[in-house]
Amino acid sequence: MEVAGKRTELVLNWFWVVAGDLNGYDGAVIRDIGHLRWKIENNAFCELTQHWHLTHCAHHQPTAVFVLLWIKIIAFTLFHAFGRL
């Protein structure tokens, strides 16, 4: 990484906080679960907001917002299921 023209080394320390239900799992398993969750967020939620207009609210009635949200999520799921299968 370069900051103000000088090469610096970036060191990251991560701390994972989990519920008591995961006490029996090894740290590597918890880390992997966290990374899988990030993968879902980066692939699904990012694509939904950038390409499927998930943040745009076309109607402002609570029922319409809920229905449009589900339509977009179902369409997204079917689209990707068709592409993979």
PyMOL Python script that loads the backbone (N, CA, C, O; Angstrom):
from pymol import cmd

cmd.read_pdbstr("""\
ATOM      1  N   MET A   1       0.850  -1.165   0.000  1.00  0.00           N
ATOM      2  CA  MET A   1       0.000   0.000   0.000  1.00  0.00           C
ATOM      3  C   MET A   1       0.898   1.232   0.000  1.00  0.00           C
ATOM      4  O   MET A   1       1.948   1.248   0.644  1.00  0.00           O
ATOM      5  N   GLU A   2       0.479   2.252  -0.722  1.00  0.00           N
ATOM      6  CA  GLU A   2       1.280   3.467  -0.808  1.00  0.00           C
ATOM      7  C   GLU A   2       0.498   4.647  -0.237  1.00  0.00           C
ATOM      8  O   GLU A   2      -0.629   4.915  -0.655  1.00  0.00           O
ATOM      9  N   VAL A   3       1.099   5.344   0.711  1.00  0.00           N
ATOM     10  CA  VAL A   3       0.478   6.509   1.338  1.00  0.00           C
ATOM     11  C   VAL A   3       1.438   7.679   1.211  1.00  0.00           C
ATOM     12  O   VAL A   3       2.581   7.606   1.662  1.00  0.00           O
ATOM     13  N   ALA A   4       0.969   8.762   0.595  1.00  0.00           N
ATOM     14  CA  ALA A   4       1.772   9.978   0.410  1.00  0.00           C
ATOM     15  C   ALA A   4       3.120   9.670  -0.231  1.00  0.00           C
ATOM     16  O   ALA A   4       4.141  10.238   0.154  1.00  0.00           O
ATOM     17  N   GLY A   5       3.118   8.767  -1.211  1.00  0.00           N
ATOM     18  CA  GLY A   5       4.335   8.441  -1.933  1.00  0.00           C
ATOM     19  C   GLY A   5       5.266   7.465  -1.223  1.00  0.00           C
ATOM     20  O   GLY A   5       6.299   7.090  -1.777  1.00  0.00           O
ATOM     21  N   LYS A   6       4.924   7.051  -0.017  1.00  0.00           N
ATOM     22  CA  LYS A   6       5.767   6.110   0.723  1.00  0.00           C
ATOM     23  C   LYS A   6       5.088   4.750   0.794  1.00  0.00           C
ATOM     24  O   LYS A   6       3.885   4.650   1.033  1.00  0.00           O
ATOM     25  N   ARG A   7       5.866   3.728   0.586  1.00  0.00           N
ATOM     26  CA  ARG A   7       5.353   2.353   0.652  1.00  0.00           C
ATOM     27  C   ARG A   7       5.197   1.944   2.114  1.00  0.00           C
ATOM     28  O   ARG A   7       6.145   2.011   2.896  1.00  0.00           O
ATOM     29  N   THR A   8       3.989   1.520   2.468  1.00  0.00           N
ATOM     30  CA  THR A   8       3.731   1.069   3.832  1.00  0.00           C
ATOM     31  C   THR A   8       3.118  -0.320   3.791  1.00  0.00           C
ATOM     32  O   THR A   8       2.524  -0.718   2.789  1.00  0.00           O
ATOM     33  N   GLU A   9       3.263  -1.045   4.875  1.00  0.00           N
ATOM     34  CA  GLU A   9       2.691  -2.383   4.976  1.00  0.00           C
ATOM     35  C   GLU A   9       1.405  -2.299   5.779  1.00  0.00           C
ATOM     36  O   GLU A   9       1.367  -1.684   6.845  1.00  0.00           O
ATOM     37  N   LEU A  10       0.367  -2.912   5.270  1.00  0.00           N
ATOM     38  CA  LEU A  10      -0.927  -2.899   5.924  1.00  0.00           C
ATOM     39  C   LEU A  10      -1.085  -4.184   6.720  1.00  0.00           C
ATOM     40  O   LEU A  10      -0.992  -5.279   6.166  1.00  0.00           O
ATOM     41  N   VAL A  11      -1.323  -4.052   8.010  1.00  0.00           N
ATOM     42  CA  VAL A  11      -1.524  -5.204   8.884  1.00  0.00           C
ATOM     43  C   VAL A  11      -2.930  -5.118   9.454  1.00  0.00           C
ATOM     44  O   VAL A  11      -3.315  -4.101  10.030  1.00  0.00           O
ATOM     45  N   LEU A  12      -3.693  -6.191   9.289  1.00  0.00           N
ATOM     46  CA  LEU A  12      -5.062  -6.220   9.791  1.00  0.00           C
ATOM     47  C   LEU A  12      -5.191  -7.275  10.880  1.00  0.00           C
ATOM     48  O   LEU A  12      -4.706  -8.397  10.731  1.00  0.00           O
ATOM     49  N   ASN A  13      -5.829  -6.920  11.943  1.00  0.00           N
ATOM     50  CA  ASN A  13      -6.163  -7.859  13.005  1.00  0.00           C
ATOM     51  C   ASN A  13      -7.676  -7.933  13.092  1.00  0.00           C
ATOM     52  O   ASN A  13      -8.343  -6.913  13.265  1.00  0.00           O
ATOM     53  N   TRP A  14      -8.217  -9.133  12.972  1.00  0.00           N
ATOM     54  CA  TRP A  14      -9.658  -9.329  13.009  1.00  0.00           C
ATOM     55  C   TRP A  14     -10.043 -10.002  14.309  1.00  0.00           C
ATOM     56  O   TRP A  14      -9.347 -10.893  14.796  1.00  0.00           O
ATOM     57  N   PHE A  15     -11.160  -9.565  14.865  1.00  0.00           N
ATOM     58  CA  PHE A  15     -11.726 -10.181  16.045  1.00  0.00           C
ATOM     59  C   PHE A  15     -13.143 -10.622  15.710  1.00  0.00           C
ATOM     60  O   PHE A  15     -13.954  -9.820  15.246  1.00  0.00           O
ATOM     61  N   TRP A  16     -13.437 -11.880  15.943  1.00  0.00           N
ATOM     62  CA  TRP A  16     -14.762 -12.410  15.680  1.00  0.00           C
ATOM     63  C   TRP A  16     -15.460 -12.617  17.015  1.00  0.00           C
ATOM     64  O   TRP A  16     -14.942 -13.308  17.892  1.00  0.00           O
ATOM     65  N   VAL A  17     -16.622 -12.027  17.166  1.00  0.00           N
ATOM     66  CA  VAL A  17     -17.430 -12.195  18.365  1.00  0.00           C
ATOM     67  C   VAL A  17     -18.633 -13.041  17.975  1.00  0.00           C
ATOM     68  O   VAL A  17     -19.361 -12.708  17.039  1.00  0.00           O
ATOM     69  N   VAL A  18     -18.837 -14.137  18.698  1.00  0.00           N
ATOM     70  CA  VAL A  18     -19.918 -15.060  18.341  1.00  0.00           C
ATOM     71  C   VAL A  18     -20.796 -15.322  19.559  1.00  0.00           C
ATOM     72  O   VAL A  18     -20.414 -15.054  20.699  1.00  0.00           O
ATOM     73  N   ALA A  19     -21.972 -15.848  19.284  1.00  0.00           N
ATOM     74  CA  ALA A  19     -22.911 -16.190  20.351  1.00  0.00           C
ATOM     75  C   ALA A  19     -22.441 -17.466  21.048  1.00  0.00           C
ATOM     76  O   ALA A  19     -21.580 -18.183  20.539  1.00  0.00           O
ATOM     77  N   GLY A  20     -23.005 -17.730  22.192  1.00  0.00           N
ATOM     78  CA  GLY A  20     -22.637 -18.916  22.960  1.00  0.00           C
ATOM     79  C   GLY A  20     -22.893 -20.219  22.234  1.00  0.00           C
ATOM     80  O   GLY A  20     -22.299 -21.242  22.574  1.00  0.00           O
ATOM     81  N   ASP A  21     -23.777 -20.199  21.228  1.00  0.00           N
ATOM     82  CA  ASP A  21     -24.071 -21.420  20.478  1.00  0.00           C
ATOM     83  C   ASP A  21     -22.866 -21.929  19.701  1.00  0.00           C
ATOM     84  O   ASP A  21     -22.832 -23.106  19.341  1.00  0.00           O
ATOM     85  N   LEU A  22     -21.892 -21.096  19.434  1.00  0.00           N
ATOM     86  CA  LEU A  22     -20.725 -21.491  18.645  1.00  0.00           C
ATOM     87  C   LEU A  22     -19.493 -21.768  19.517  1.00  0.00           C
ATOM     88  O   LEU A  22     -18.383 -21.882  18.996  1.00  0.00           O
ATOM     89  N   ASN A  23     -19.675 -21.874  20.807  1.00  0.00           N
ATOM     90  CA  ASN A  23     -18.537 -22.087  21.715  1.00  0.00           C
ATOM     91  C   ASN A  23     -17.730 -23.336  21.385  1.00  0.00           C
ATOM     92  O   ASN A  23     -16.516 -23.345  21.589  1.00  0.00           O
ATOM     93  N   GLY A  24     -18.358 -24.376  20.887  1.00  0.00           N
ATOM     94  CA  GLY A  24     -17.659 -25.628  20.625  1.00  0.00           C
ATOM     95  C   GLY A  24     -16.862 -25.652  19.331  1.00  0.00           C
ATOM     96  O   GLY A  24     -16.172 -26.635  19.058  1.00  0.00           O
ATOM     97  N   TYR A  25     -16.937 -24.604  18.532  1.00  0.00           N
ATOM     98  CA  TYR A  25     -16.270 -24.598  17.238  1.00  0.00           C
ATOM     99  C   TYR A  25     -14.873 -23.992  17.334  1.00  0.00           C
ATOM    100  O   TYR A  25     -14.615 -23.106  18.148  1.00  0.00           O
ATOM    101  N   ASP A  26     -13.998 -24.481  16.498  1.00  0.00           N
ATOM    102  CA  ASP A  26     -12.635 -23.979  16.413  1.00  0.00           C
ATOM    103  C   ASP A  26     -12.643 -22.573  15.796  1.00  0.00           C
ATOM    104  O   ASP A  26     -13.565 -22.216  15.063  1.00  0.00           O
ATOM    105  N   GLY A  27     -11.625 -21.795  16.095  1.00  0.00           N
ATOM    106  CA  GLY A  27     -11.522 -20.443  15.565  1.00  0.00           C
ATOM    107  C   GLY A  27     -11.497 -20.392  14.049  1.00  0.00           C
ATOM    108  O   GLY A  27     -12.050 -19.471  13.448  1.00  0.00           O
ATOM    109  N   ALA A  28     -10.854 -21.383  13.422  1.00  0.00           N
ATOM    110  CA  ALA A  28     -10.788 -21.420  11.955  1.00  0.00           C
ATOM    111  C   ALA A  28     -12.168 -21.627  11.346  1.00  0.00           C
ATOM    112  O   ALA A  28     -12.473 -21.061  10.296  1.00  0.00           O
ATOM    113  N   VAL A  29     -13.002 -22.431  11.996  1.00  0.00           N
ATOM    114  CA  VAL A  29     -14.360 -22.665  11.492  1.00  0.00           C
ATOM    115  C   VAL A  29     -15.175 -21.383  11.596  1.00  0.00           C
ATOM    116  O   VAL A  29     -15.908 -21.035  10.669  1.00  0.00           O
ATOM    117  N   ILE A  30     -15.054 -20.684  12.713  1.00  0.00           N
ATOM    118  CA  ILE A  30     -15.777 -19.422  12.892  1.00  0.00           C
ATOM    119  C   ILE A  30     -15.319 -18.395  11.865  1.00  0.00           C
ATOM    120  O   ILE A  30     -16.138 -17.660  11.313  1.00  0.00           O
ATOM    121  N   ARG A  31     -14.014 -18.338  11.605  1.00  0.00           N
ATOM    122  CA  ARG A  31     -13.481 -17.423  10.587  1.00  0.00           C
ATOM    123  C   ARG A  31     -14.064 -17.760   9.219  1.00  0.00           C
ATOM    124  O   ARG A  31     -14.466 -16.867   8.474  1.00  0.00           O
ATOM    125  N   ASP A  32     -14.110 -19.054   8.889  1.00  0.00           N
ATOM    126  CA  ASP A  32     -14.645 -19.468   7.593  1.00  0.00           C
ATOM    127  C   ASP A  32     -16.128 -19.126   7.465  1.00  0.00           C
ATOM    128  O   ASP A  32     -16.578 -18.722   6.393  1.00  0.00           O
ATOM    129  N   ILE A  33     -16.888 -19.284   8.545  1.00  0.00           N
ATOM    130  CA  ILE A  33     -18.306 -18.921   8.526  1.00  0.00           C
ATOM    131  C   ILE A  33     -18.454 -17.422   8.267  1.00  0.00           C
ATOM    132  O   ILE A  33     -19.307 -16.998   7.487  1.00  0.00           O
ATOM    133  N   GLY A  34     -17.615 -16.628   8.926  1.00  0.00           N
ATOM    134  CA  GLY A  34     -17.653 -15.184   8.721  1.00  0.00           C
ATOM    135  C   GLY A  34     -17.325 -14.798   7.292  1.00  0.00           C
ATOM    136  O   GLY A  34     -17.956 -13.904   6.728  1.00  0.00           O
ATOM    137  N   HIS A  35     -16.343 -15.465   6.701  1.00  0.00           N
ATOM    138  CA  HIS A  35     -15.973 -15.160   5.316  1.00  0.00           C
ATOM    139  C   HIS A  35     -17.068 -15.592   4.344  1.00  0.00           C
ATOM    140  O   HIS A  35     -17.302 -14.927   3.335  1.00  0.00           O
ATOM    141  N   LEU A  36     -17.740 -16.702   4.644  1.00  0.00           N
ATOM    142  CA  LEU A  36     -18.859 -17.112   3.793  1.00  0.00           C
ATOM    143  C   LEU A  36     -19.989 -16.095   3.861  1.00  0.00           C
ATOM    144  O   LEU A  36     -20.646 -15.819   2.857  1.00  0.00           O
ATOM    145  N   ARG A  37     -20.213 -15.537   5.049  1.00  0.00           N
ATOM    146  CA  ARG A  37     -21.238 -14.502   5.205  1.00  0.00           C
ATOM    147  C   ARG A  37     -20.863 -13.263   4.391  1.00  0.00           C
ATOM    148  O   ARG A  37     -21.726 -12.644   3.767  1.00  0.00           O
ATOM    149  N   TRP A  38     -19.592 -12.906   4.398  1.00  0.00           N
ATOM    150  CA  TRP A  38     -19.142 -11.774   3.590  1.00  0.00           C
ATOM    151  C   TRP A  38     -19.323 -12.046   2.106  1.00  0.00           C
ATOM    152  O   TRP A  38     -19.668 -11.144   1.343  1.00  0.00           O
ATOM    153  N   LYS A  39     -19.092 -13.283   1.697  1.00  0.00           N
ATOM    154  CA  LYS A  39     -19.261 -13.645   0.291  1.00  0.00           C
ATOM    155  C   LYS A  39     -20.718 -13.451  -0.133  1.00  0.00           C
ATOM    156  O   LYS A  39     -20.998 -12.945  -1.220  1.00  0.00           O
ATOM    157  N   ILE A  40     -21.643 -13.863   0.747  1.00  0.00           N
ATOM    158  CA  ILE A  40     -23.063 -13.660   0.454  1.00  0.00           C
ATOM    159  C   ILE A  40     -23.358 -12.175   0.334  1.00  0.00           C
ATOM    160  O   ILE A  40     -24.042 -11.745  -0.595  1.00  0.00           O
ATOM    161  N   GLU A  41     -22.850 -11.402   1.261  1.00  0.00           N
ATOM    162  CA  GLU A  41     -23.111  -9.960   1.236  1.00  0.00           C
ATOM    163  C   GLU A  41     -22.522  -9.313  -0.006  1.00  0.00           C
ATOM    164  O   GLU A  41     -23.182  -8.495  -0.647  1.00  0.00           O
ATOM    165  N   ASN A  42     -21.299  -9.663  -0.352  1.00  0.00           N
ATOM    166  CA  ASN A  42     -20.654  -9.051  -1.512  1.00  0.00           C
ATOM    167  C   ASN A  42     -21.312  -9.470  -2.814  1.00  0.00           C
ATOM    168  O   ASN A  42     -21.479  -8.650  -3.717  1.00  0.00           O
ATOM    169  N   ASN A  43     -21.687 -10.743  -2.921  1.00  0.00           N
ATOM    170  CA  ASN A  43     -22.254 -11.227  -4.179  1.00  0.00           C
ATOM    171  C   ASN A  43     -23.738 -10.927  -4.309  1.00  0.00           C
ATOM    172  O   ASN A  43     -24.182 -10.476  -5.364  1.00  0.00           O
ATOM    173  N   ALA A  44     -24.503 -11.166  -3.271  1.00  0.00           N
ATOM    174  CA  ALA A  44     -25.958 -11.020  -3.381  1.00  0.00           C
ATOM    175  C   ALA A  44     -26.419  -9.598  -3.095  1.00  0.00           C
ATOM    176  O   ALA A  44     -27.019  -8.957  -3.959  1.00  0.00           O
ATOM    177  N   PHE A  45     -26.148  -9.101  -1.903  1.00  0.00           N
ATOM    178  CA  PHE A  45     -26.672  -7.783  -1.537  1.00  0.00           C
ATOM    179  C   PHE A  45     -26.077  -6.677  -2.394  1.00  0.00           C
ATOM    180  O   PHE A  45     -26.778  -5.733  -2.759  1.00  0.00           O
ATOM    181  N   CYS A  46     -24.806  -6.781  -2.717  1.00  0.00           N
ATOM    182  CA  CYS A  46     -24.173  -5.775  -3.568  1.00  0.00           C
ATOM    183  C   CYS A  46     -24.815  -5.776  -4.956  1.00  0.00           C
ATOM    184  O   CYS A  46     -25.126  -4.718  -5.503  1.00  0.00           O
ATOM    185  N   GLU A  47     -25.011  -6.962  -5.519  1.00  0.00           N
ATOM    186  CA  GLU A  47     -25.632  -7.048  -6.844  1.00  0.00           C
ATOM    187  C   GLU A  47     -27.083  -6.580  -6.807  1.00  0.00           C
ATOM    188  O   GLU A  47     -27.548  -5.907  -7.727  1.00  0.00           O
ATOM    189  N   LEU A  48     -27.800  -6.941  -5.733  1.00  0.00           N
ATOM    190  CA  LEU A  48     -29.193  -6.505  -5.622  1.00  0.00           C
ATOM    191  C   LEU A  48     -29.304  -4.985  -5.566  1.00  0.00           C
ATOM    192  O   LEU A  48     -30.203  -4.414  -6.183  1.00  0.00           O
ATOM    193  N   THR A  49     -28.426  -4.331  -4.852  1.00  0.00           N
ATOM    194  CA  THR A  49     -28.518  -2.876  -4.740  1.00  0.00           C
ATOM    195  C   THR A  49     -28.004  -2.166  -5.985  1.00  0.00           C
ATOM    196  O   THR A  49     -28.527  -1.112  -6.347  1.00  0.00           O
ATOM    197  N   GLN A  50     -26.988  -2.721  -6.650  1.00  0.00           N
ATOM    198  CA  GLN A  50     -26.396  -2.038  -7.796  1.00  0.00           C
ATOM    199  C   GLN A  50     -27.095  -2.338  -9.116  1.00  0.00           C
ATOM    200  O   GLN A  50     -27.203  -1.458  -9.970  1.00  0.00           O
ATOM    201  N   HIS A  51     -27.568  -3.566  -9.293  1.00  0.00           N
ATOM    202  CA  HIS A  51     -28.104  -3.955 -10.599  1.00  0.00           C
ATOM    203  C   HIS A  51     -29.596  -4.263 -10.588  1.00  0.00           C
ATOM    204  O   HIS A  51     -30.224  -4.289 -11.646  1.00  0.00           O
ATOM    205  N   TRP A  52     -30.172  -4.497  -9.419  1.00  0.00           N
ATOM    206  CA  TRP A  52     -31.586  -4.840  -9.338  1.00  0.00           C
ATOM    207  C   TRP A  52     -32.389  -3.731  -8.660  1.00  0.00           C
ATOM    208  O   TRP A  52     -33.563  -3.933  -8.353  1.00  0.00           O
ATOM    209  N   HIS A  53     -31.797  -2.586  -8.424  1.00  0.00           N
ATOM    210  CA  HIS A  53     -32.462  -1.398  -7.863  1.00  0.00           C
ATOM    211  C   HIS A  53     -33.181  -1.690  -6.551  1.00  0.00           C
ATOM    212  O   HIS A  53     -34.305  -1.238  -6.333  1.00  0.00           O
ATOM    213  N   LEU A  54     -32.524  -2.449  -5.684  1.00  0.00           N
ATOM    214  CA  LEU A  54     -33.145  -2.797  -4.412  1.00  0.00           C
ATOM    215  C   LEU A  54     -33.349  -1.576  -3.527  1.00  0.00           C
ATOM    216  O   LEU A  54     -34.275  -1.560  -2.715  1.00  0.00           O
ATOM    217  N   THR A  55     -32.519  -0.563  -3.659  1.00  0.00           N
ATOM    218  CA  THR A  55     -32.652   0.616  -2.799  1.00  0.00           C
ATOM    219  C   THR A  55     -33.731   1.579  -3.283  1.00  0.00           C
ATOM    220  O   THR A  55     -34.178   2.436  -2.521  1.00  0.00           O
ATOM    221  N   HIS A  56     -34.151   1.452  -4.530  1.00  0.00           N
ATOM    222  CA  HIS A  56     -35.171   2.357  -5.057  1.00  0.00           C
ATOM    223  C   HIS A  56     -36.549   1.909  -4.605  1.00  0.00           C
ATOM    224  O   HIS A  56     -36.908   0.741  -4.748  1.00  0.00           O
ATOM    225  N   CYS A  57     -37.304   2.826  -4.068  1.00  0.00           N
ATOM    226  CA  CYS A  57     -38.659   2.535  -3.591  1.00  0.00           C
ATOM    227  C   CYS A  57     -39.665   3.161  -4.564  1.00  0.00           C
ATOM    228  O   CYS A  57     -39.896   4.370  -4.534  1.00  0.00           O
ATOM    229  N   ALA A  58     -40.258   2.331  -5.422  1.00  0.00           N
ATOM    230  CA  ALA A  58     -41.173   2.840  -6.446  1.00  0.00           C
ATOM    231  C   ALA A  58     -42.515   3.259  -5.857  1.00  0.00           C
ATOM    232  O   ALA A  58     -43.157   4.177  -6.366  1.00  0.00           O
ATOM    233  N   HIS A  59     -42.937   2.600  -4.800  1.00  0.00           N
ATOM    234  CA  HIS A  59     -44.202   2.918  -4.130  1.00  0.00           C
ATOM    235  C   HIS A  59     -43.918   3.127  -2.650  1.00  0.00           C
ATOM    236  O   HIS A  59     -42.918   2.634  -2.130  1.00  0.00           O
ATOM    237  N   HIS A  60     -44.782   3.844  -1.985  1.00  0.00           N
ATOM    238  CA  HIS A  60     -44.513   4.179  -0.592  1.00  0.00           C
ATOM    239  C   HIS A  60     -45.526   3.598   0.381  1.00  0.00           C
ATOM    240  O   HIS A  60     -45.468   3.883   1.577  1.00  0.00           O
ATOM    241  N   GLN A  61     -46.444   2.795  -0.113  1.00  0.00           N
ATOM    242  CA  GLN A  61     -47.360   2.108   0.788  1.00  0.00           C
ATOM    243  C   GLN A  61     -46.624   0.895   1.361  1.00  0.00           C
ATOM    244  O   GLN A  61     -45.916   0.209   0.624  1.00  0.00           O
ATOM    245  N   PRO A  62     -46.774   0.621   2.640  1.00  0.00           N
ATOM    246  CA  PRO A  62     -46.021  -0.480   3.271  1.00  0.00           C
ATOM    247  C   PRO A  62     -46.194  -1.821   2.571  1.00  0.00           C
ATOM    248  O   PRO A  62     -45.224  -2.559   2.400  1.00  0.00           O
ATOM    249  N   THR A  63     -47.409  -2.142   2.168  1.00  0.00           N
ATOM    250  CA  THR A  63     -47.635  -3.425   1.496  1.00  0.00           C
ATOM    251  C   THR A  63     -46.937  -3.462   0.144  1.00  0.00           C
ATOM    252  O   THR A  63     -46.356  -4.483  -0.222  1.00  0.00           O
ATOM    253  N   ALA A  64     -46.987  -2.378  -0.591  1.00  0.00           N
ATOM    254  CA  ALA A  64     -46.345  -2.323  -1.905  1.00  0.00           C
ATOM    255  C   ALA A  64     -44.833  -2.446  -1.776  1.00  0.00           C
ATOM    256  O   ALA A  64     -44.199  -3.128  -2.582  1.00  0.00           O
ATOM    257  N   VAL A  65     -44.244  -1.796  -0.774  1.00  0.00           N
ATOM    258  CA  VAL A  65     -42.801  -1.890  -0.560  1.00  0.00           C
ATOM    259  C   VAL A  65     -42.421  -3.332  -0.268  1.00  0.00           C
ATOM    260  O   VAL A  65     -41.453  -3.847  -0.826  1.00  0.00           O
ATOM    261  N   PHE A  66     -43.176  -3.981   0.601  1.00  0.00           N
ATOM    262  CA  PHE A  66     -42.912  -5.370   0.965  1.00  0.00           C
ATOM    263  C   PHE A  66     -43.032  -6.300  -0.235  1.00  0.00           C
ATOM    264  O   PHE A  66     -42.170  -7.153  -0.447  1.00  0.00           O
ATOM    265  N   VAL A  67     -44.091  -6.144  -1.017  1.00  0.00           N
ATOM    266  CA  VAL A  67     -44.320  -6.997  -2.195  1.00  0.00           C
ATOM    267  C   VAL A  67     -43.228  -6.791  -3.238  1.00  0.00           C
ATOM    268  O   VAL A  67     -42.716  -7.765  -3.789  1.00  0.00           O
ATOM    269  N   LEU A  68     -42.862  -5.542  -3.519  1.00  0.00           N
ATOM    270  CA  LEU A  68     -41.810  -5.279  -4.506  1.00  0.00           C
ATOM    271  C   LEU A  68     -40.461  -5.837  -4.057  1.00  0.00           C
ATOM    272  O   LEU A  68     -39.682  -6.331  -4.873  1.00  0.00           O
ATOM    273  N   LEU A  69     -40.193  -5.755  -2.762  1.00  0.00           N
ATOM    274  CA  LEU A  69     -38.960  -6.341  -2.232  1.00  0.00           C
ATOM    275  C   LEU A  69     -38.927  -7.838  -2.484  1.00  0.00           C
ATOM    276  O   LEU A  69     -37.924  -8.372  -2.958  1.00  0.00           O
ATOM    277  N   TRP A  70     -40.020  -8.513  -2.169  1.00  0.00           N
ATOM    278  CA  TRP A  70     -40.055  -9.963  -2.382  1.00  0.00           C
ATOM    279  C   TRP A  70     -40.000 -10.334  -3.856  1.00  0.00           C
ATOM    280  O   TRP A  70     -39.373 -11.331  -4.215  1.00  0.00           O
ATOM    281  N   ILE A  71     -40.641  -9.554  -4.714  1.00  0.00           N
ATOM    282  CA  ILE A  71     -40.585  -9.837  -6.152  1.00  0.00           C
ATOM    283  C   ILE A  71     -39.141  -9.748  -6.650  1.00  0.00           C
ATOM    284  O   ILE A  71     -38.695 -10.603  -7.415  1.00  0.00           O
ATOM    285  N   LYS A  72     -38.411  -8.718  -6.220  1.00  0.00           N
ATOM    286  CA  LYS A  72     -37.013  -8.568  -6.644  1.00  0.00           C
ATOM    287  C   LYS A  72     -36.158  -9.704  -6.121  1.00  0.00           C
ATOM    288  O   LYS A  72     -35.316 -10.224  -6.854  1.00  0.00           O
ATOM    289  N   ILE A  73     -36.349 -10.103  -4.879  1.00  0.00           N
ATOM    290  CA  ILE A  73     -35.539 -11.182  -4.309  1.00  0.00           C
ATOM    291  C   ILE A  73     -35.855 -12.515  -4.978  1.00  0.00           C
ATOM    292  O   ILE A  73     -34.946 -13.296  -5.259  1.00  0.00           O
ATOM    293  N   ILE A  74     -37.136 -12.783  -5.236  1.00  0.00           N
ATOM    294  CA  ILE A  74     -37.506 -14.030  -5.924  1.00  0.00           C
ATOM    295  C   ILE A  74     -36.968 -14.031  -7.349  1.00  0.00           C
ATOM    296  O   ILE A  74     -36.452 -15.050  -7.810  1.00  0.00           O
ATOM    297  N   ALA A  75     -37.079 -12.910  -8.055  1.00  0.00           N
ATOM    298  CA  ALA A  75     -36.548 -12.829  -9.422  1.00  0.00           C
ATOM    299  C   ALA A  75     -35.038 -13.028  -9.432  1.00  0.00           C
ATOM    300  O   ALA A  75     -34.509 -13.731 -10.292  1.00  0.00           O
ATOM    301  N   PHE A  76     -34.347 -12.418  -8.487  1.00  0.00           N
ATOM    302  CA  PHE A  76     -32.894 -12.576  -8.373  1.00  0.00           C
ATOM    303  C   PHE A  76     -32.526 -14.036  -8.127  1.00  0.00           C
ATOM    304  O   PHE A  76     -31.612 -14.565  -8.758  1.00  0.00           O
ATOM    305  N   THR A  77     -33.235 -14.681  -7.214  1.00  0.00           N
ATOM    306  CA  THR A  77     -32.958 -16.082  -6.883  1.00  0.00           C
ATOM    307  C   THR A  77     -33.216 -16.989  -8.080  1.00  0.00           C
ATOM    308  O   THR A  77     -32.395 -17.852  -8.390  1.00  0.00           O
ATOM    309  N   LEU A  78     -34.341 -16.804  -8.753  1.00  0.00           N
ATOM    310  CA  LEU A  78     -34.649 -17.621  -9.931  1.00  0.00           C
ATOM    311  C   LEU A  78     -33.652 -17.379 -11.057  1.00  0.00           C
ATOM    312  O   LEU A  78     -33.237 -18.321 -11.731  1.00  0.00           O
ATOM    313  N   PHE A  79     -33.269 -16.141 -11.261  1.00  0.00           N
ATOM    314  CA  PHE A  79     -32.293 -15.798 -12.297  1.00  0.00           C
ATOM    315  C   PHE A  79     -30.970 -16.539 -12.065  1.00  0.00           C
ATOM    316  O   PHE A  79     -30.412 -17.137 -12.986  1.00  0.00           O
ATOM    317  N   HIS A  80     -30.483 -16.491 -10.829  1.00  0.00           N
ATOM    318  CA  HIS A  80     -29.198 -17.133 -10.535  1.00  0.00           C
ATOM    319  C   HIS A  80     -29.329 -18.660 -10.469  1.00  0.00           C
ATOM    320  O   HIS A  80     -28.388 -19.368 -10.826  1.00  0.00           O
ATOM    321  N   ALA A  81     -30.468 -19.173 -10.021  1.00  0.00           N
ATOM    322  CA  ALA A  81     -30.666 -20.620 -10.019  1.00  0.00           C
ATOM    323  C   ALA A  81     -30.701 -21.142 -11.461  1.00  0.00           C
ATOM    324  O   ALA A  81     -30.125 -22.193 -11.745  1.00  0.00           O
ATOM    325  N   PHE A  82     -31.361 -20.432 -12.365  1.00  0.00           N
ATOM    326  CA  PHE A  82     -31.402 -20.832 -13.765  1.00  0.00           C
ATOM    327  C   PHE A  82     -29.994 -20.807 -14.371  1.00  0.00           C
ATOM    328  O   PHE A  82     -29.619 -21.699 -15.132  1.00  0.00           O
ATOM    329  N   GLY A  83     -29.230 -19.779 -14.024  1.00  0.00           N
ATOM    330  CA  GLY A  83     -27.863 -19.671 -14.558  1.00  0.00           C
ATOM    331  C   GLY A  83     -26.953 -20.775 -14.074  1.00  0.00           C
ATOM    332  O   GLY A  83     -26.077 -21.220 -14.815  1.00  0.00           O
ATOM    333  N   ARG A  84     -27.140 -21.229 -12.837  1.00  0.00           N
ATOM    334  CA  ARG A  84     -26.264 -22.272 -12.300  1.00  0.00           C
ATOM    335  C   ARG A  84     -26.710 -23.671 -12.694  1.00  0.00           C
ATOM    336  O   ARG A  84     -25.885 -24.572 -12.842  1.00  0.00           O
ATOM    337  N   LEU A  85     -28.006 -23.853 -12.862  1.00  0.00           N
ATOM    338  CA  LEU A  85     -28.514 -25.190 -13.182  1.00  0.00           C
ATOM    339  C   LEU A  85     -28.651 -25.379 -14.668  1.00  0.00           C
ATOM    340  O   LEU A  85     -29.066 -26.446 -15.120  1.00  0.00           O
TER     341      LEU A  85
END
""", "prot")
cmd.dss("prot")
cmd.show_as("cartoon", "prot")
cmd.util.cbc("prot")
cmd.orient("prot")
